[in-house]
Amino acid sequence: GGCGPIIFTVINNCGIVETRFKVNKTTKMQKVFKAYAKKHNIHIASPGIHFKFHEKHIQPNDTAASLGLKDDDTIQCVNTITINTTTTSSKFKELQLYTNFTTCSHCNLPPHNNNKKLLTCSNCASAAYHNSACQRSHWKVHKRSCAKLSQSLLPLKELIRWNKLFKVMKQQQYHDVSSGGGTKRKKKKRPLTWCWWHPDNENGITSQTLQHTNHIWNVAVEQWNTKDYLRAMEGMQFALEAYQSAWPYIGKGSGSFEMPSDDDVDDGRRRESGGGEKMKNDALGGGDDHNEMEIEEEGDDFFETSMILAKRLLFLAYCELDGGQIASARQRLVQCISITNTIIYSAHKASRTKNNRSAQFILDDAYMELMLSMEEAEADKILARHVANLAIANGNCCGWVDPMQRPGYMARSTVQLSSVPICPLEQRPIWCNELERNYGRILDEYNNTSRGTPMMTNQWMDVGCGRRGSGHDDHSVVSGRGWKEYVLFGTGAIESDYDAPFTKKLLRQHVPDAVTLAQEGGGEVIFSRLSPRTHIKPHCGPTNLRWTAHLGLVIPKSKSDCRIRVGNEWKSWSAGKILLFDDSFEHEVRNDTDEERVVLLIRLWHPELTSRTVLASQLVQEAIAKKEESVQKRYNPPA
């Protein structure tokens, strides 16, 4: 009682970070905010970051007593996600599947207790329930998808199993030594690296496997270069068959490999310069320099052969994904991930920065392809969250920090951007008020494009039809009667202003960054018309560099049947009101009414880039270049 200490927990909105605090009841919450921010490397001053208790915002001057905090209570730090600027660490966390489901799959309600997560299906890990009663009631519906999801989940479970075994191997880096009548643990000078692909009697790979693989692969590359793609892919599959067969043997004693450490390299350099004692095998004719060469060759050979195999697995996965061999591609990707993680860990131990950096690029690509293979498969979309959760635990691969935010390009090396799925009303920029104030005139110009001259009505096109050269994949997320767009700014727009003069002038005056972004090919401003009974399936936007604004123009009367979900939050539109959100978060739209829904859709810079236009333009060009690079990788097989 009195002013004694209490213990409570602060969690973030995606359930990944959890921190316990012990404070006096008179302690101001500002101290808690700062401690939490420092521990998790976030910026509490960034827009969209705030703390809540029982759905009520906490102010810096609030105290535990004024809030009524008690022992074991939970505070939520909402939207605390920032970009992690570091590369994958050799000490990645234990890999786990996504569990932060926010609604019961049966009754569609949140957890009864805010401190308790929903229970997930043990088979597919992709449906969540309050209790077994909810699960039993939902089984007739769920069983149709459970078996398929469980099958698709197998490669991820294999990766988790590999991760657990890899951690066991790292724990074996120590051995007991006698000291003063007792024993103590001492780290081995040459750490073991566990490689399921290393020649071993149990996994079926021999020293001749590499030569055999190289020959077949090189022949396949020649076939590829002569555009005999089908035979080339078959040759590549045959070349890697031995490794495909070895993968199931992980954990059965295969592939222990003794790596040279940085101490070994340093010792060799000292010997090469004439210092230190000669090694024992000088009697074999080796000498100092010979042993230095052996150390370097042994390490270089491991890194080189492992990197080559990782690149080949990744490229073959590209081919199989493009050829519809999804299951095989996913297995190769998790194999690639296991190899690159081993390279990163071993390179860290041997102080080989170059190997670490090269493996990081491959690791990011493998996770990205694995995630997309799930997200682009209708029945497996939910599994994309699991892949992102693994990537985050694996050192924030691809720059992701929230499983619900999985863009193809995530700014992380140059700038830190806060992330919030839906912008709170009080934090919206002032231009939102200007657009809302002129809603009526914008609506009139929309009606004019729909009913005006043939030139204007012909400008309406199906989203993703390919007529305007961008967004050609968007049609894949549309289910139902259709989704049409009229481009005001961006590729496909009419060059003059006669179609919507007031709207275009208003946007140039008050939202110039949106116009600039569209002109540079990084976005668009459109009238967006969603037909009745149409569903835009869950997906993530291409980058976190931009946000999206919707000004409601024509909204169905039944708002509860026409909604948008961003992250885990559902929202409805209102005519004349703006909804501002980050479309790099998973989002979907449902129009389950018999009326059209029309909005003015605006792509604009992330608010923290609005005043940094030069940097923003550079980042957009970097994102476009990265996308083009990812396409080119699919056409150039590694040697």
VOLORO-712963 format. One record per residue (C-alpha): residue in three letters; x, y, z. Coordinates in steps of 0.02 Angstrom, whole numbers, padded with zeros to 5 digits, always signed. Example, Ala and Ser with C-alpha at 12.3 -4.5 7.8 and 13.67 -1.06 7.14 Angstrom:
2
ALA+00615-00225+00390/SER+00684-00053+00357/
***
This chain:
639
GLY+00000+00000+00000/GLY+00048+00184+00009/CYS+00190+00232-00106/GLY+00267+00059-00114/PRO+00330-00016-00276/ILE+00222-00108-00404/ILE+00273-00220-00549/PHE+00190-00203-00718/THR+00226-00248-00899/VAL+00246-00142-01056/ILE+00213-00231-01221/ASN+00213-00166-01399/ASN+00067-00176-01518/CYS+00134-00326-01614/GLY+00170-00430-01459/ILE+00354-00455-01496/VAL+00434-00348-01360/GLU+00389-00368-01177/THR+00471-00277-01030/ARG+00432-00281-00844/PHE+00454-00126-00736/LYS+00461-00104-00548/VAL+00419+00075-00497/ASN+00350+00175-00352/LYS+00170+00230-00367/THR+00228+00412-00371/THR+00348+00384-00516/LYS+00303+00485-00670/MET+00271+00381-00826/GLN+00393+00488-00925/LYS+00533+00391-00841/VAL+00455+00227-00893/PHE+00436+00289-01073/LYS+00619+00340-01082/ALA+00681+00176-01007/TYR+00574+00075-01126/ALA+00631+00179-01276/LYS+00814+00160-01230/LYS+00799-00028-01205/HIS+00712-00057-01372/ASN+00797+00080-01475/ILE+00640+00175-01519/HIS+00600+00360-01526/ILE+00458+00407-01410/ALA+00447+00579-01492/SER+00405+00504-01663/PRO+00228+00529-01730/GLY+00110+00388-01691/ILE+00200+00324-01538/HIS+00100+00328-01378/PHE+00063+00224-01225/LYS-00108+00160-01172/PHE-00184+00082-01018/HIS-00359+00010-01032/GLU-00375+00096-01203/LYS-00337+00266-01124/HIS-00187+00369-01177/ILE-00054+00391-01043/GLN+00022+00563-01020/PRO+00205+00590-00969/ASN+00156+00668-00803/ASP+00038+00527-00755/THR+00094+00417-00612/ALA+00061+00235-00571/ALA-00055+00294-00433/SER-00155+00416-00542/LEU-00177+00281-00674/GLY-00231+00153-00544/LEU-00093+00032-00596/LYS-00082-00128-00497/ASP+00040-00273-00492/ASP+00039-00376-00654/ASP-00056-00244-00752/THR-00007-00217-00935/ILE+00029-00055-01027/GLN+00032-00055-01216/CYS+00158+00046-01315/VAL+00063+00074-01477/ASN+00154+00087-01644/THR+00329+00091-01574/ILE+00405+00015-01728/THR+00559+00098-01802/ILE+00681+00041-01933/ASN+00823-00067-01871/THR+00982-00006-01955/THR+01090-00155-01910/THR+01121-00309-02012/THR+01079-00482-01954/SER+01167-00525-01792/SER+01256-00689-01767/LYS+01154-00703-01607/PHE+00981-00710-01683/LYS+00834-00754-01572/GLU+00748-00920-01566/LEU+00638-00936-01720/GLN+00453-00946-01683/LEU+00290-00939-01780/TYR+00172-00790-01771/THR+00051-00799-01624/ASN-00015-00621-01602/PHE-00189-00653-01671/THR-00310-00521-01610/THR-00480-00601-01643/CYS-00551-00775-01616/SER-00576-00868-01781/HIS-00745-00931-01721/CYS-00831-00784-01636/ASN-00725-00643-01711/LEU-00700-00564-01539/PRO-00537-00509-01455/PRO-00463-00603-01306/HIS-00573-00599-01150/ASN-00419-00555-01048/ASN-00300-00424-01119/ASN-00152-00509-01035/LYS-00187-00677-01117/LYS-00157-00723-01298/LEU-00277-00827-01401/LEU-00238-01012-01422/THR-00181-01063-01595/CYS-00222-01220-01693/SER-00083-01346-01658/ASN-00089-01411-01837/CYS-00084-01256-01947/ALA-00042-01121-01818/SER-00152-01005-01921/ALA-00319-01004-01830/ALA-00341-00936-01653/TYR-00473-00967-01520/HIS-00525-00915-01346/ASN-00538-01096-01289/SER-00569-01274-01347/ALA-00756-01242-01357/CYS-00728-01107-01490/GLN-00610-01223-01582/ARG-00735-01367-01585/SER-00874-01253-01646/HIS-00763-01186-01786/TRP-00691-01354-01839/LYS-00817-01390-01977/VAL-00766-01227-02061/HIS-00581-01235-02020/LYS-00545-01415-02067/ARG-00561-01373-02252/SER-00409-01260-02245/CYS-00315-01336-02097/ALA-00241-01484-02192/LYS-00178-01375-02335/LEU-00105-01244-02218/SER-00021-01379-02114/GLN+00063-01448-02269/SER+00121-01276-02325/LEU+00187-01242-02149/LEU+00306-01391-02151/PRO+00458-01298-02225/LEU+00442-01166-02089/LYS+00435-01300-01955/GLU+00591-01379-02032/LEU+00679-01211-02021/ILE+00629-01194-01838/ARG+00694-01371-01804/TRP+00858-01326-01889/ASN+00870-01168-01783/LYS+00848-01266-01622/LEU+00981-01392-01672/PHE+01098-01253-01726/LYS+01082-01172-01555/VAL+01124-01340-01475/MET+01281-01348-01581/LYS+01330-01172-01526/GLN+01311-01225-01345/GLN+01438-01362-01381/GLN+01571-01231-01413/TYR+01620-01254-01231/HIS+01707-01396-01143/ASP+01746-01433-00960/VAL+01927-01413-00901/SER+02004-01452-00733/SER+02053-01303-00628/GLY+02112-01304-00448/GLY+02032-01468-00403/GLY+01869-01422-00491/THR+01805-01396-00667/LYS+01755-01243-00764/ARG+01683-01213-00937/LYS+01803-01149-01068/LYS+01768-01098-01246/LYS+01851-01203-01379/LYS+01980-01113-01484/ARG+01908-01186-01645/PRO+01718-01175-01635/LEU+01611-01308-01718/THR+01499-01255-01860/TRP+01353-01370-01893/CYS+01328-01397-02080/TRP+01199-01522-02143/TRP+01273-01499-02318/HIS+01451-01544-02266/PRO+01519-01714-02324/ASP+01469-01845-02196/ASN+01436-02031-02189/GLU+01257-02008-02128/ASN+01190-01874-02244/GLY+01248-01960-02403/ILE+01360-01818-02463/THR+01539-01865-02506/SER+01692-01767-02558/GLN+01649-01810-02738/THR+01476-01732-02724/LEU+01541-01555-02747/GLN+01636-01598-02907/HIS+01484-01690-02975/THR+01369-01546-02930/ASN+01483-01415-03009/HIS+01494-01510-03174/ILE+01307-01534-03192/TRP+01269-01357-03136/ASN+01392-01281-03260/VAL+01314-01380-03402/ALA+01142-01318-03347/VAL+01206-01137-03345/GLU+01265-01157-03525/GLN+01092-01221-03573/TRP+01014-01073-03484/ASN+01124-00951-03579/THR+01065-01028-03743/LYS+00885-01000-03683/ASP+00849-01185-03660/TYR+00768-01141-03493/LEU+00669-01300-03463/ARG+00817-01418-03484/ALA+00926-01298-03385/MET+00807-01301-03237/GLU+00797-01490-03242/GLY+00988-01497-03242/MET+00999-01379-03094/GLN+00874-01484-02997/PHE+00975-01639-03034/ALA+01136-01552-02982/LEU+01064-01511-02811/GLU+00975-01676-02783/ALA+01107-01737-02661/TYR+01076-01587-02548/GLN+00889-01608-02562/SER+00913-01787-02499/ALA+01031-01733-02360/TRP+00913-01602-02286/PRO+00801-01728-02194/TYR+00954-01790-02099/ILE+00976-01629-02001/GLY+00997-01670-01819/LYS+01053-01849-01844/GLY+01235-01817-01810/SER+01279-01754-01983/GLY+01388-01611-02035/SER+01497-01558-01887/PHE+01634-01447-01957/GLU+01778-01367-01862/MET+01800-01187-01915/PRO+01957-01080-01898/SER+01932-00938-01776/ASP+02000-00761-01782/ASP+02132-00815-01655/ASP+02195-00947-01777/VAL+02213-00816-01914/ASP+02303-00696-01798/ASP+02422-00836-01740/GLY+02460-00877-01921/ARG+02501-00697-01961/ARG+02621-00689-01813/ARG+02705-00849-01873/GLU+02719-00782-02049/SER+02810-00628-01984/GLY+02940-00737-01898/GLY+02874-00736-01720/GLY+02811-00879-01613/GLU+02850-01063-01612/LYS+02837-01179-01761/MET+02688-01295-01770/LYS+02706-01479-01733/ASN+02685-01538-01912/ASP+02842-01448-01971/ALA+02917-01623-01969/LEU+02799-01665-02113/GLY+02880-01531-02219/GLY+02742-01402-02196/GLY+02831-01262-02105/ASP+02754-01103-02040/ASP+02693-01032-02204/HIS+02621-01198-02255/ASN+02511-01205-02101/GLU+02456-01025-02123/MET+02402-01072-02298/GLU+02310-01224-02232/ILE+02212-01119-02110/GLU+02163-00990-02240/GLU+02120-01121-02372/GLU+02014-01220-02250/GLY+01913-01068-02200/ASP+01902-00995-02375/ASP+01848-01162-02445/PHE+01707-01176-02318/PHE+01643-01000-02351/GLU+01661-01014-02540/THR+01575-01183-02560/SER+01437-01136-02438/MET+01406-00969-02524/ILE+01401-01052-02695/LEU+01274-01179-02634/ALA+01166-01043-02553/LYS+01165-00941-02715/ARG+01119-01094-02817/LEU+00978-01143-02701/LEU+00909-00966-02709/PHE+00917-00956-02898/LEU+00836-01127-02920/ALA+00699-01071-02801/TYR+00670-00920-02915/CYS+00649-01038-03062/GLU+00534-01157-02971/LEU+00425-01016-02905/ASP+00407-00945-03080/GLY+00372-01121-03145/GLY+00238-01157-03015/GLN+00340-01285-02916/ILE+00301-01195-02754/ALA+00329-01334-02626/SER+00502-01376-02692/ALA+00550-01192-02701/ARG+00500-01161-02520/GLN+00606-01306-02460/ARG+00757-01240-02555/LEU+00731-01068-02480/VAL+00733-01132-02301/GLN+00889-01232-02344/CYS+00967-01073-02412/ILE+00919-00981-02253/SER+01000-01113-02144/ILE+01162-01104-02244/THR+01173-00914-02245/ASN+01140-00907-02059/THR+01284-01029-02032/ILE+01397-00923-02142/ILE+01350-00765-02047/TYR+01382-00848-01879/SER+01548-00923-01935/ALA+01604-00763-02020/HIS+01568-00668-01860/LYS+01674-00790-01760/ALA+01816-00781-01886/SER+01802-00591-01909/ARG+01760-00605-02093/THR+01653-00451-02128/LYS+01647-00479-02316/ASN+01573-00654-02298/ASN+01448-00588-02171/ARG+01389-00448-02285/SER+01372-00559-02440/ALA+01273-00689-02345/GLN+01158-00553-02276/PHE+01101-00505-02451/ILE+01061-00685-02493/LEU+00971-00709-02327/ASP+00859-00557-02358/ASP+00817-00617-02533/ALA+00775-00792-02471/TYR+00658-00728-02336/MET+00575-00608-02458/GLU+00543-00745-02586/LEU+00480-00864-02452/MET+00359-00732-02387/LEU+00296-00689-02561/SER+00271-00872-02602/MET+00147-00876-02458/GLU+00067-00707-02486/GLU+00036-00737-02671/ALA-00044-00907-02643/GLU-00229-00886-02607/ALA-00239-01028-02480/ASP-00076-00982-02391/LYS-00087-00793-02368/ILE-00097-00804-02179/LEU+00070-00897-02177/ALA+00160-00740-02237/ARG+00146-00676-02058/HIS+00239-00831-01997/VAL+00381-00803-02121/ALA+00396-00620-02070/ASN+00398-00669-01886/LEU+00543-00789-01921/ALA+00635-00655-02020/ILE+00617-00530-01879/ALA+00685-00652-01750/ASN+00825-00689-01874/GLY+00894-00513-01852/ASN+00760-00406-01935/CYS+00793-00478-02107/CYS+00722-00372-02251/GLY+00712-00230-02125/TRP+00547-00295-02056/VAL+00505-00264-01874/ASP+00320-00308-01871/PRO+00248-00467-01951/MET+00101-00362-02011/GLN+00217-00241-02104/ARG+00303-00335-02245/PRO+00341-00216-02390/GLY+00459-00268-02529/TYR+00570-00120-02487/MET+00593-00059-02309/ALA+00698+00096-02280/ARG+00826+00053-02148/SER+01004+00100-02194/THR+00987+00289-02215/VAL+00838+00347-02115/GLN+00733+00291-01969/LEU+00546+00304-01995/SER+00413+00277-01865/SER+00272+00160-01915/VAL+00089+00174-01873/PRO-00046+00073-01964/ILE-00179+00210-01955/CYS-00136+00390-01917/PRO-00233+00457-01765/LEU-00347+00604-01801/GLU-00249+00722-01690/GLN-00088+00688-01786/ARG-00152+00713-01962/PRO-00067+00850-02068/ILE-00164+01012-02093/TRP-00194+00984-02279/CYS-00322+00851-02230/ASN-00434+00992-02169/GLU-00420+01082-02337/LEU-00472+00929-02436/GLU-00616+00891-02317/ARG-00674+01072-02329/ASN-00682+01058-02519/TYR-00758+00884-02524/GLY-00913+00941-02619/ARG-00818+01015-02766/ILE-00703+00863-02776/LEU-00858+00751-02780/ASP-00930+00855-02922/GLU-00772+00830-03024/TYR-00775+00644-02990/ASN-00954+00639-03057/ASN-00895+00735-03209/THR-00762+00603-03249/SER-00893+00467-03235/ARG-01026+00550-03341/GLY-00929+00675-03446/THR-00852+00666-03619/PRO-00803+00499-03697/MET-00620+00548-03676/MET-00644+00557-03488/THR-00753+00404-03469/ASN-00627+00304-03571/GLN-00494+00351-03445/TRP-00577+00238-03317/MET-00486+00071-03314/ASP-00481-00089-03213/VAL-00347-00083-03078/GLY-00201-00192-03132/CYS-00255-00204-03315/GLY-00082-00148-03372/ARG-00142-00002-03477/ARG-00043+00127-03378/GLY+00118+00026-03358/SER+00118+00016-03168/GLY+00023-00079-03036/HIS+00001-00222-03159/ASP-00002-00351-03019/ASP-00142-00265-02923/HIS-00277-00365-03011/SER-00222-00521-02917/VAL-00290-00454-02752/VAL-00463-00413-02820/SER-00607-00534-02794/GLY-00784-00491-02848/ARG-00863-00373-02972/GLY-00716-00258-02996/TRP-00607-00111-02946/LYS-00583+00036-03064/GLU-00473+00191-03060/TYR-00461+00360-03144/VAL-00284+00432-03137/LEU-00266+00616-03096/PHE-00077+00616-03066/GLY+00042+00478-03114/THR+00067+00360-03260/GLY-00087+00359-03370/ALA-00153+00531-03319/ILE-00220+00659-03443/GLU-00086+00792-03465/SER-00206+00940-03456/ASP-00315+00991-03309/TYR-00481+00999-03400/ASP-00547+00838-03323/ALA-00530+00895-03139/PRO-00459+01072-03135/PHE-00508+01118-02957/THR-00451+00952-02880/LYS-00283+00957-02968/LYS-00252+01139-02919/LEU-00300+01101-02739/LEU-00180+00954-02731/ARG-00036+01052-02808/GLN-00065+01190-02682/HIS-00089+01090-02522/VAL-00014+00916-02554/PRO+00129+00953-02675/ASP+00232+00805-02614/ALA+00096+00686-02674/VAL+00102+00765-02847/THR+00292+00754-02849/LEU+00289+00573-02793/ALA+00167+00528-02933/GLN+00271+00619-03064/GLU+00428+00526-03009/GLY+00342+00358-03029/GLY+00329+00320-02844/GLY+00142+00340-02824/GLU-00020+00405-02898/VAL-00174+00509-02860/ILE-00333+00426-02922/PHE-00520+00417-02906/SER-00542+00239-02841/ARG-00710+00153-02870/LEU-00745-00015-02788/SER-00893-00112-02855/PRO-01025-00192-02744/ARG-00986-00363-02673/THR-00798-00343-02701/HIS-00655-00393-02589/ILE-00476-00328-02601/LYS-00379-00470-02521/PRO-00249-00447-02384/HIS-00084-00382-02451/CYS+00057-00260-02408/GLY+00110-00107-02507/PRO+00281-00103-02590/THR+00371+00016-02470/ASN+00360+00108-02305/LEU+00424+00269-02387/ARG+00247+00324-02424/TRP+00076+00330-02344/THR-00098+00325-02421/ALA-00244+00443-02394/HIS-00427+00407-02437/LEU-00552+00550-02449/GLY-00724+00472-02442/LEU-00831+00528-02591/VAL-00969+00399-02614/ILE-00993+00286-02463/PRO-01125+00147-02444/LYS-01257+00176-02313/SER-01211+00018-02216/LYS-01038+00069-02156/SER-01016-00091-02056/ASP-01023-00189-02220/CYS-00897-00080-02311/ARG-00733-00071-02216/ILE-00544-00071-02227/ARG-00424-00165-02113/VAL-00248-00098-02087/GLY-00141-00207-01974/ASN-00263-00274-01847/GLU-00383-00126-01849/TRP-00545-00111-01950/LYS-00608+00060-02004/SER-00756+00127-02105/TRP-00756+00278-02220/SER-00862+00433-02202/ALA-00908+00548-02345/GLY-00800+00704-02341/LYS-00677+00633-02214/ILE-00497+00575-02238/LEU-00426+00410-02180/LEU-00235+00415-02176/PHE-00138+00252-02160/ASP+00026+00162-02197/ASP-00012+00037-02335/SER+00151-00058-02306/PHE+00053-00141-02165/GLU-00056-00288-02214/HIS-00224-00217-02267/GLU-00383-00273-02352/VAL-00548-00195-02407/ARG-00722-00271-02405/ASN-00875-00197-02491/ASP-01011-00319-02445/THR-01150-00198-02494/ASP-01247-00174-02656/GLU-01177+00003-02678/GLU-01015+00072-02748/ARG-00881+00144-02637/VAL-00780+00289-02709/VAL-00631+00378-02632/LEU-00499+00501-02688/LEU-00341+00398-02661/ILE-00179+00492-02632/ARG-00004+00419-02614/LEU+00111+00535-02519/TRP+00279+00536-02432/HIS+00292+00466-02258/PRO+00263+00620-02146/GLU+00442+00612-02083/LEU+00505+00629-02263/THR+00393+00774-02314/SER+00524+00905-02271/ARG+00667+00800-02338/THR+00620+00793-02522/VAL+00795+00761-02589/LEU+00820+00612-02473/ALA+00644+00550-02510/SER+00676+00554-02698/GLN+00840+00462-02675/LEU+00754+00328-02572/VAL+00616+00305-02701/GLN+00744+00285-02839/GLU+00837+00161-02729/ALA+00676+00063-02704/ILE+00641+00062-02891/ALA+00820+00006-02927/LYS+00806-00131-02797/LYS+00647-00194-02878/GLU+00730-00197-03048/GLU+00880-00286-02973/SER+00767-00419-02898/VAL+00694-00450-03072/GLN+00866-00464-03154/LYS+00925-00591-03025/ARG+00798-00713-03095/TYR+00883-00711-03265/ASN+01065-00729-03217/PRO+01111-00898-03141/PRO+01263-00903-03025/ALA+01415-01002-03082/
***
